[in-house]
Amino acid sequence: MDNILTYCYHYDPQTNKHSLIVARVVQLGGLVTLCSLGSFMFVMFRRDIHAGNGTAGSGATGTGTKVNG
């Protein structure tokens, strides 16, 4: 956790303080978002394939049964 905080803060020797670097915070937020969405999509596609619905996009339901009519 300390490595993440030191990545987002920069020490300014003139003011003797640490200052937040907004661009790095935005980069880390984007990386977390990208990883979260990628993981979610991976789990959902994997679950869909394992459920037997691996024919997505072909218009077939995979069971041969008629739905809605």
C-alpha positions as MATLAB code, in Angstrom:
seq = 'MDNILTYCYHYDPQTNKHSLIVARVVQLGGLVTLCSLGSFMFVMFRRDIHAGNGTAGSGATGTGTKVNG';
ca = [
       0.000    0.000    0.000;
       2.876    2.360    0.734;
       4.253    1.839   -2.762;
       0.950    2.970   -4.262;
       0.868    6.078   -2.083;
       4.464    6.995   -2.872;
       3.658    6.549   -6.572;
       0.823    9.102   -6.297;
       2.661   11.634   -4.140;
       5.737   13.702   -4.953;
       8.063   15.210   -2.373;
       8.714   18.922   -2.835;
      11.898   19.931   -0.991;
      11.076   23.666   -1.226;
       7.861   23.334    0.779;
       9.078   20.247    2.703;
       5.772   18.502    1.910;
       4.387   15.742   -0.257;
       2.036   16.835   -3.035;
      -0.531   14.712   -4.825;
       0.081   14.095   -8.521;
      -3.397   14.001  -10.045;
      -2.311   12.441  -13.339;
      -0.976    9.372  -11.547;
      -4.159    9.010   -9.523;
      -6.179    9.112  -12.749;
      -3.859    6.532  -14.335;
      -4.275    4.196  -11.366;
      -8.049    4.687  -11.442;
      -8.123    3.854  -15.148;
      -6.027    0.748  -14.581;
      -8.339   -0.440  -11.791;
     -11.385    0.196  -13.996;
      -9.855   -1.633  -16.947;
      -8.914   -4.637  -14.815;
     -12.361   -4.725  -13.193;
     -14.232   -4.608  -16.499;
     -11.893   -7.141  -18.096;
     -12.333   -9.545  -15.184;
     -16.104   -9.132  -15.247;
     -16.276   -9.794  -18.997;
     -13.987  -12.822  -18.680;
     -16.149  -14.334  -15.932;
     -19.409  -13.651  -17.791;
     -18.170  -15.072  -21.119;
     -16.729  -18.103  -19.375;
     -19.980  -18.666  -17.468;
     -21.964  -18.330  -20.696;
     -19.792  -20.877  -22.520;
     -19.938  -23.353  -19.637;
     -23.734  -23.003  -19.513;
     -23.950  -24.353  -23.078;
     -24.744  -21.059  -24.744;
     -21.505  -20.908  -26.691;
     -23.339  -20.258  -29.965;
     -23.831  -16.556  -29.285;
     -24.104  -14.497  -32.428;
     -25.325  -17.306  -34.682;
     -29.009  -16.818  -33.861;
     -29.404  -20.388  -32.608;
     -30.298  -21.207  -29.046;
     -28.289  -24.420  -29.100;
     -31.169  -26.610  -27.876;
     -33.323  -26.819  -31.008;
     -36.428  -25.621  -29.162;
     -38.582  -22.817  -30.455;
     -38.843  -19.751  -28.267;
     -41.624  -17.121  -28.409;
     -43.809  -18.603  -31.059;
];
